[in-house]
Amino acid sequence: MANAMLASIAELDDRMVVFINTYMHRSPQFDHFLAWAMNAPIIKFLPIVLAICWVWFAGATGESGRRKILAGILVGLAALFLTRIMATALPFRTRPYTNPDLHFVTDMVGAMRTWSSFPSDHAGLAFALAATLFRVSPLLGIWAFIHSILFVCFPRFYFGMHYPSDLLAGALVGLLSIVLYAKLDPQGRMVKPLLAIERAIPKFFYTAGFFLLFEIAEMFDSLRLVASALFKSLGH
């Protein structure tokens, strides 16, 4: 039963990828925009980060809202870490644009051939942050979900970086992580010590917070490059 269900999901994934690929190169302007959106932090994660900063400093939700935001950022990072663990521990899944059976038409290079596509860490982090905003402001949260679908997930599907089930699984990891945390710690006790640091040493708190949000906005690309260069140096 499980194998049959997985086979059905894989078949549906292939059909959806092949279908979306029929639109490749029909509009160079559209392709260029999506390629830019997929790689540009200013349109991908930065708007969500700015929304988080806006809610934090607006102060309308008080300390309760700040607890939810702070906890959501930490849980979102945990969801990101969890998706990476799953991608490493689960059977390797090639990305659609590298699958020769799909005859995928794309201008992408093979930089991520060694990274399993299931599940999507981008979707995991984006939906965790969107769910966090929803807990504080439902209207802002709905916007964040729509933004995550259009500018984080869809470009990665369009260019064959992920199958739909990769994105759905990552999104569920992010959503369920926030829901589980909200059930286990509804009062936000876990982050009270961090808020105490914010009151006692604001310079340290906001400097560290700026660095963390900057890395989230660019999906930790800077740290990845540093780590990659370090591993190469150690290898030599």
C-alpha positions in Angstrom: 0.0 0.0 0.0 2.7 2.5 1.0 4.8 1.6 -2.1 1.8 2.1 -4.3 1.0 5.5 -2.7 4.6 6.6 -3.2 4.5 5.5 -6.8 1.3 7.5 -7.4 2.8 10.6 -5.8 6.0 10.2 -7.9 3.9 9.8 -11.1 1.8 12.9 -10.2 5.1 14.8 -9.5 6.5 13.9 -12.9 3.3 14.9 -14.7 3.2 18.3 -13.0 6.8 19.0 -13.7 6.5 18.0 -17.4 3.4 20.2 -17.6 5.0 23.3 -16.1 8.0 22.8 -18.3 5.9 23.2 -21.4 5.8 26.9 -20.6 9.6 27.3 -20.4 11.0 29.8 -23.0 7.5 30.9 -24.1 8.1 34.3 -22.5 11.8 35.2 -22.0 10.8 38.1 -19.8 8.8 35.8 -17.5 11.6 33.3 -17.3 14.1 36.0 -16.5 11.9 37.4 -13.8 11.4 34.0 -12.1 15.1 33.3 -12.3 15.8 36.6 -10.6 13.1 36.0 -8.0 14.5 32.6 -7.2 18.0 33.9 -6.4 17.3 37.5 -5.2 17.0 37.8 -1.4 15.3 41.2 -1.9 12.2 39.5 -3.3 12.5 36.0 -1.7 12.9 36.2 2.0 13.6 39.8 2.7 9.9 41.0 2.6 9.0 38.4 5.2 12.0 39.5 7.4 10.9 43.1 7.0 7.4 42.2 8.0 8.8 40.5 11.1 10.8 43.6 12.0 7.7 45.8 11.4 5.6 43.7 13.8 8.4 43.6 16.4 8.9 47.4 16.5 5.3 48.4 16.0 4.6 47.1 19.5 0.8 46.7 18.9 1.0 43.0 20.1 3.0 43.7 23.2 5.4 41.2 24.8 3.1 38.3 23.9 3.6 39.1 20.2 7.3 39.4 20.6 7.5 36.0 22.3 5.6 34.5 19.3 7.9 36.2 16.8 11.1 35.3 18.6 10.0 31.7 19.2 8.8 31.5 15.5 12.2 32.5 14.3 14.0 29.9 16.4 11.4 27.2 15.5 11.8 28.2 11.8 15.5 27.6 12.0 14.8 24.2 13.6 12.5 23.4 10.7 15.2 24.4 8.3 17.7 22.1 10.1 15.2 19.3 10.2 14.5 19.4 6.5 18.3 19.3 5.8 18.6 16.3 8.1 15.7 14.6 6.3 17.3 15.3 2.9 20.5 13.7 4.1 18.9 10.7 5.9 16.2 9.8 3.5 16.8 8.1 0.1 18.4 10.5 -2.4 16.0 12.1 -4.8 17.4 13.7 -8.0 16.1 17.2 -8.9 13.7 17.4 -11.8 16.0 19.3 -14.0 18.7 16.6 -13.6 16.3 13.7 -14.3 17.0 12.5 -17.9 13.7 10.7 -18.1 11.8 14.0 -17.9 13.7 15.7 -20.7 13.4 18.9 -18.7 14.2 22.1 -20.7 16.0 24.6 -18.5 19.0 27.0 -18.4 19.9 25.9 -14.9 23.4 24.7 -14.2 24.0 21.5 -12.2 25.3 23.1 -9.1 22.9 21.2 -6.8 23.1 17.7 -8.3 24.6 16.4 -5.1 21.8 17.8 -2.9 18.7 15.7 -2.5 15.5 17.6 -3.5 13.3 16.1 -0.8 12.1 17.9 1.2 12.5 21.6 0.4 14.4 23.6 3.1 13.3 26.9 1.5 9.6 25.9 1.8 10.2 24.7 5.4 11.7 28.0 6.6 9.3 30.2 4.5 6.1 28.5 5.8 7.4 28.5 9.4 7.9 32.2 9.3 4.6 32.8 7.5 2.8 30.7 10.2 4.6 32.8 12.9 3.3 36.0 11.3 -0.2 34.5 11.1 -0.1 33.9 14.9 0.6 37.6 15.5 -1.5 39.1 12.6 -3.7 36.8 10.5 -3.9 39.3 7.7 -0.1 39.6 7.5 0.2 35.9 7.8 -2.0 35.3 4.8 0.1 37.7 2.8 3.2 35.9 3.9 1.8 32.5 2.9 0.9 33.9 -0.6 4.3 35.5 -0.9 6.0 32.2 0.1 4.0 30.3 -2.6 4.6 32.8 -5.4 8.1 33.9 -4.8 9.8 31.1 -2.8 8.2 27.9 -3.9 6.9 28.5 -7.4 10.2 29.6 -9.0 11.9 26.5 -7.6 9.1 24.3 -9.1 9.2 26.2 -12.4 12.9 25.7 -12.9 12.9 22.1 -11.8 14.7 22.5 -8.5 11.9 20.7 -6.7 9.0 18.4 -7.3 5.7 19.6 -5.9 5.8 17.0 -3.2 9.2 18.3 -2.1 7.8 21.7 -1.6 4.6 20.4 0.1 6.7 18.3 2.5 8.9 21.2 3.4 5.9 23.5 3.9 4.3 20.9 6.2 7.5 20.6 8.2 7.5 24.3 8.7 3.8 24.6 9.5 3.7 21.6 11.9 6.8 22.8 13.7 5.0 26.1 14.6 1.8 24.3 15.4 3.6 21.8 17.7 5.5 24.5 19.5 2.3 26.6 20.0 0.7 23.6 21.6 3.7 22.7 23.8 4.6 26.2 24.9 1.6 28.5 24.4 2.9 31.2 26.8 6.3 31.4 25.1 8.3 30.5 28.2 11.2 29.1 26.1 12.1 32.6 24.9 11.6 34.5 28.1 15.4 34.4 28.8 16.1 35.9 25.4 13.7 38.7 26.1 15.4 39.3 29.4 18.7 39.7 27.5 16.9 42.2 25.1 16.0 44.3 28.1 19.4 43.9 29.9 21.8 44.1 27.0 19.9 45.5 24.0 23.1 46.3 22.0 24.1 42.6 22.0 20.6 41.4 21.4 19.9 43.6 18.4 23.3 43.1 16.9 22.9 39.3 17.0 19.3 39.7 15.8 20.4 41.8 12.8 23.0 39.2 11.8 20.5 36.3 12.2 17.8 38.0 10.2 20.3 39.0 7.5 21.3 35.4 7.1 17.7 34.3 7.0 17.0 36.9 4.3 19.7 35.5 2.1 19.0 31.9 3.1 22.4 31.6 4.8 24.3 31.8 1.5 27.2 33.7 3.0 27.7 31.1 5.7 27.4 28.3 3.2 30.1 29.9 1.0 32.4 30.3 4.0 31.8 26.7 5.1 32.4 25.4 1.6 35.7 27.3 1.3 36.7 26.1 4.8 36.0 22.4 4.0 37.9 22.7 0.7 40.8 24.2 2.5 40.8 21.4 5.1 40.5 18.9 2.3 43.6 20.2 0.6 
